[in-house]
């Protein structure tokens, strides 16, 4: 997986960095979790502070276009982000039988 950051903007009002990136990969499309881990490692940030918003692939190409936000702290992340985006990528709770 090769990342290319196409846009990196600091949003002081919301205490976050907004990234647009292009990901080149081989084989199957990577999972949200693996993209989140790799991007957090490249930016030297905690993966819990990173939110993936948009992922688009094009048919026949091994490229993915995405948008991510990296927050300064957990509090600003929870007060700003939509609930369904925070739940994406989390492991599903096992149902009790």
C-alpha positions as CSV (number, residue, x, y, z in Angstrom):
1,X,0.0,0.0,0.0
2,X,1.4,3.4,-1.1
3,X,-0.2,6.6,0.3
4,X,0.0,9.9,-1.5
5,X,-1.4,12.9,0.5
6,X,-3.0,15.2,-2.0
7,X,-4.3,17.8,0.5
8,X,-3.4,18.5,4.1
9,X,-5.2,21.5,5.7
10,X,-5.3,22.5,9.4
11,X,-8.7,23.5,10.8
12,X,-8.0,25.4,14.0
13,X,-11.7,26.0,14.7
14,X,-12.5,22.3,14.9
15,X,-9.0,21.3,16.2
16,X,-8.2,18.9,13.4
17,X,-6.2,18.2,10.3
18,X,-8.1,17.4,7.1
19,X,-6.4,15.0,4.6
20,X,-7.3,13.9,1.1
21,X,-5.2,11.0,-0.1
22,X,-4.7,8.5,-2.9
23,X,-4.0,4.9,-2.0
24,X,-2.4,2.5,-4.5
25,X,-2.7,-1.1,-3.6
26,X,-2.3,-4.6,-5.0
27,X,-5.0,-7.3,-4.8
28,X,-8.2,-6.8,-2.9
29,X,-9.3,-3.4,-1.6
30,X,-7.9,-2.9,1.9
31,X,-10.3,-2.8,4.8
32,X,-11.1,0.5,6.6
33,X,-9.2,-0.7,9.7
34,X,-6.0,-1.4,7.8
35,X,-6.2,2.0,6.0
36,X,-6.8,3.7,9.3
37,X,-3.9,1.9,11.0
38,X,-1.5,2.6,8.1
39,X,-2.5,6.3,7.8
40,X,-2.2,6.9,11.5
41,X,1.3,5.3,11.6
42,X,2.4,7.5,8.6
43,X,1.2,10.6,10.4
44,X,2.6,9.5,13.8
45,X,-0.9,9.9,15.4
46,X,-3.1,7.6,17.5
47,X,-5.5,5.7,15.3
48,X,-8.4,6.4,17.7
49,X,-8.1,10.1,16.8
50,X,-8.4,9.4,13.0
51,X,-11.8,9.3,11.2
52,X,-12.1,8.0,7.7
53,X,-14.9,9.8,5.9
54,X,-14.8,8.9,2.3
55,X,-13.4,6.0,0.3
56,X,-13.9,5.8,-3.5
57,X,-12.5,3.2,-5.8
58,X,-12.7,3.2,-9.6
59,X,-13.6,0.0,-11.5
60,X,-10.5,-1.7,-12.9
61,X,-8.0,0.5,-11.1
62,X,-6.0,-0.4,-8.0
63,X,-6.5,3.1,-6.6
64,X,-8.6,4.4,-3.7
65,X,-9.4,8.1,-3.2
66,X,-10.2,9.0,0.4
67,X,-10.7,11.7,3.0
68,X,-9.6,11.5,6.6
69,X,-9.7,13.8,9.7
70,X,-7.1,13.7,12.5
71,X,-8.3,15.3,15.7
72,X,-6.1,16.8,18.5
73,X,-8.0,15.1,21.3
74,X,-10.9,12.6,21.8
75,X,-13.2,15.3,23.2
76,X,-13.2,17.4,20.1
77,X,-13.6,14.3,17.9
78,X,-16.8,13.2,19.8
79,X,-18.3,16.7,19.8
80,X,-17.8,17.2,16.1
81,X,-18.1,13.9,14.3
82,X,-21.4,12.2,13.3
83,X,-22.2,9.2,15.4
84,X,-22.4,6.7,12.5
85,X,-18.9,7.6,11.3
86,X,-17.5,6.9,14.8
87,X,-19.2,3.5,14.8
88,X,-17.7,2.5,11.4
89,X,-14.7,0.3,11.6
90,X,-15.4,-0.8,15.2
91,X,-15.7,-4.5,15.8
92,X,-19.4,-5.6,16.0
93,X,-20.7,-6.8,19.3
94,X,-21.4,-10.5,19.4
95,X,-25.0,-11.3,20.1
96,X,-25.8,-13.3,23.2
97,X,-27.6,-16.5,22.7
